[in-house]
């Protein structure tokens, strides 16, 4: 296996670990800069389910890419 592939697989694996950690969360808080400074937005419930569905899809994509190495 080429060195570049090993390095890419390692980066993808780290990213997958981050995604799997995020999937354990019960909510997500975003800090958004705006004209008044910053605003905090917290996603819970159905909004969080949408985020988790997107994260699961992304995790599947990462797993597939890692397996292709």
C-alpha positions in Angstrom: 0.0 0.0 0.0 1.3 3.4 -0.9 2.3 5.8 1.9 -0.3 8.4 0.7 -3.0 5.8 0.9 -2.0 4.8 4.5 -2.0 8.5 5.5 -5.4 9.1 3.9 -6.8 6.0 5.5 -5.5 7.2 8.9 -7.1 10.6 8.4 -10.4 9.1 7.4 -10.3 6.8 10.4 -9.8 9.8 12.7 -12.7 11.6 11.0 -14.8 8.5 11.4 -14.0 8.3 15.1 -15.1 12.0 15.4 -18.4 11.2 13.6 -19.1 8.2 15.9 -18.4 10.4 18.9 -20.9 13.0 17.6 -23.5 10.3 17.1 -23.5 9.7 20.9 -24.6 13.2 21.6 -28.1 14.0 22.6 -27.9 17.6 21.3 -25.7 19.9 19.3 -24.9 23.5 20.1 -23.8 25.9 17.4 -22.1 29.1 18.1 -22.8 31.6 15.3 -21.1 34.9 14.9 -23.6 37.7 14.1 -23.9 41.5 14.2 -24.5 41.5 18.0 -21.6 39.2 18.8 -22.5 35.6 18.9 -25.7 33.6 19.1 -26.0 30.0 20.4 -28.4 27.6 18.8 -29.1 24.2 20.3 -30.5 21.4 18.3 -32.6 18.7 20.0 -35.3 16.3 19.2 -36.3 16.0 15.6 -33.6 18.5 14.4 -31.0 16.3 16.1 -32.4 13.2 14.4 -31.8 15.0 11.0 -28.2 15.7 12.1 -27.7 12.1 13.2 -29.1 10.7 10.0 -26.7 12.9 8.0 -23.8 11.8 10.3 -24.7 8.1 9.9 -24.7 8.5 6.1 -21.4 10.3 6.3 -20.0 7.5 8.6 -21.1 4.9 6.1 -19.3 6.8 3.3 -16.1 7.0 5.4 -16.2 3.3 6.2 -16.7 2.5 2.5 -13.7 4.7 1.6 -11.5 3.1 4.3 -12.5 -0.4 3.2 -11.5 0.4 -0.4 -7.9 0.9 0.6 
